[in-house]
Amino acid sequence: MDRSGRTVRARDGVMMPEGSRGEASPIESVDRTLRLVELLRERGSLSVKETSETLGIAPSTAHRMLATFVLRNFAARTGDRRYRVGPALVPDRAHGASLAQLRRAAEGPLNELAERLGETVQLMVRRGGNIMFVDGVEADAVLRVTARRGDQMPAFASAGGKAILAELSNPELEEIYRNGLPSWPTSPIATVGRLKKSMADVRRAGFGTNFEETEPGVVGLGVAIHDPAGQPVAAITTAIPASRFKRPAMPDIVNALRDAAAAIEARLAVGLQG
C-alpha cells in the first residue's frame, strides 16, 4: 500500500499501482525497452512472436517496439522477418567496426584512389535513412568537388548511400522510411515505391550513381564496403564536376572504386581480428 492508501503490486521487480494492468506506466515501458535491448544482445535476433512471449506483451506492441528500434538503428530487420542487433547498440560502431577503424582502414586506399582518378573521393556510413560523410580526399584540380566530413544527407540522394541501401531488403527499406522520404530538392526519388525500383536497378548494376542528385553540377559513383560477415558497413564514392564527367569512363571508375573497397575490406578484416 502506498502513502495515498492505494494497493500496489510487484511486476518484474517494479512496484506498480493496482488497476494499472492496461496501459503500461512510464517505468514499465522503460523496463520493457531495456529488457528488449538485453534480449537482442543475448540472442542476436528475435521475431515478433518471441519478443511478445518473452516480454509478456501483445504481438502488436512487440511489433511497434521492434519497428521503433529499427527506426532508431537499435535493430535491423532481416529477410526472414526477424530483427537483429543494430549498430546503435554499440555506440559509434557499424557491425563491429568503429568509425576510427574505418578511417584507419580507408586512409591508404582513399589516397591511392584519389591519385588514380584525379577526383575527390569520400568515405561514408549509413545512419538511419541518412548517410554521414566520415572522411575524404580532395582532388588537386582547380575545379573540384569539396570533400565533406561530418555532414549528413538522405542516403537515397547519394551514390554511396544507394550502394548501401541496395543491399537491404524491401521490407527493411520500408521500415527505414516508414514515415515517407524526406524532401531533397535535387533528387528524383520522392516515394518509397520509387526508391525500391531504383534500388533494384542499383543491385543489378552493382554500384550506385548520382547524376546531380546531391547538388547541381556534381556527378557521383559509389560502391559498398563490407565487414568480414558480408554486411555493408560503409561506402566509398567519387565526386566529379559534371562538366568533366564522361560516361564512357564509368567502367574504369567503378573498377577503381571496387579495388579501393576490396583494399579497405582486407585492412578492416585484419584490424577487427587484432
Salt bridges, closest charged atoms under 4 A:
ASP2 OD2 - ARG6 NE 3.10
ASP12 OD2 - ARG35 NH1 3.06
GLU18 OE2 - ARG9 NE 3.35
GLU18 OE2 - ARG21 NH2 3.46
GLU28 OE2 - ARG11 NE 2.90
GLU28 OE2 - ARG32 NH2 3.57
GLU50 OE1 - ARG82 NH2 2.85
GLU119 OE1 - ARG244 NH2 2.83
ASP135 OD1 - ARG149 NE 3.15
GLU138 OE1 - ARG144 NE 2.90
ASP151 OD2 - ARG148 NH1 3.63
GLU167 OE2 - HIS226 NE2 2.66
GLU174 OE2 - LYS196 NZ 2.70
GLU175 OE1 - ARG77 NH1 3.56
GLU175 OE2 - ARG178 NE 3.40
ASP201 OD1 - ARG204 NH2 2.24
GLU213 OE1 - LYS162 NZ 2.75
GLU215 OE2 - ARG148 NH2 3.06
ASP259 OD2 - ARG116 NH1 2.97
GLU265 OE2 - HIS226 ND1 2.93
